[in-house]
């Protein structure tokens, strides 16, 4: 499946009509965070906020 310029333009216009100009940056920011989280998970860099780090000197 090859997308050429006319198809990409049509898709972009449909997205613009559906979500509006103000909502698109928020959607892209969320998408970027999701991709970053996925990449970090694939690399084994998982953040675990449920277990806070103990202060230094305590074990």
C-alpha contacts under 8 A as a table, 3 or more apart, distances in Angstrom:
res1	aa1	res2	aa2	distance
3	X	7	X	6.00
3	X	8	X	6.56
4	X	7	X	5.57
4	X	8	X	6.33
5	X	8	X	5.12
5	X	9	X	6.15
6	X	9	X	5.15
6	X	10	X	6.26
7	X	10	X	5.15
7	X	11	X	6.21
8	X	11	X	5.12
8	X	12	X	6.11
9	X	12	X	5.07
9	X	13	X	6.17
10	X	13	X	5.14
10	X	14	X	6.24
11	X	14	X	5.16
11	X	15	X	6.22
12	X	15	X	5.15
12	X	16	X	6.11
13	X	16	X	4.98
13	X	17	X	6.12
14	X	17	X	5.10
14	X	18	X	6.11
15	X	18	X	5.11
15	X	19	X	6.02
15	X	20	X	7.71
16	X	19	X	5.54
16	X	20	X	5.09
16	X	21	X	6.13
16	X	24	X	7.47
17	X	20	X	5.60
19	X	22	X	7.92
19	X	23	X	5.87
19	X	24	X	6.54
20	X	23	X	5.72
20	X	24	X	6.72
21	X	24	X	5.72
21	X	25	X	7.87
22	X	25	X	6.68
22	X	26	X	7.74
23	X	26	X	5.44
23	X	27	X	6.39
24	X	27	X	5.01
24	X	28	X	6.18
25	X	28	X	5.10
25	X	29	X	6.11
26	X	29	X	5.10
26	X	30	X	6.27
27	X	30	X	5.19
27	X	31	X	6.13
28	X	31	X	4.92
28	X	32	X	6.03
29	X	32	X	5.09
29	X	33	X	6.29
30	X	33	X	5.14
30	X	34	X	6.20
31	X	34	X	5.03
31	X	35	X	6.22
32	X	35	X	5.15
32	X	36	X	6.14
33	X	36	X	5.08
33	X	37	X	6.05
34	X	37	X	5.09
34	X	38	X	6.13
35	X	38	X	5.02
35	X	39	X	6.16
36	X	39	X	5.12
36	X	40	X	6.10
37	X	40	X	5.10
37	X	41	X	6.09
38	X	41	X	5.06
38	X	42	X	6.21
39	X	42	X	5.06
39	X	43	X	6.26
40	X	43	X	5.09
40	X	44	X	6.17
40	X	45	X	4.96
40	X	46	X	6.45
41	X	44	X	5.06
41	X	45	X	5.62
41	X	46	X	5.60
42	X	45	X	7.60
48	X	51	X	6.34
49	X	52	X	6.18
54	X	58	X	6.44
54	X	59	X	7.28
55	X	58	X	5.96
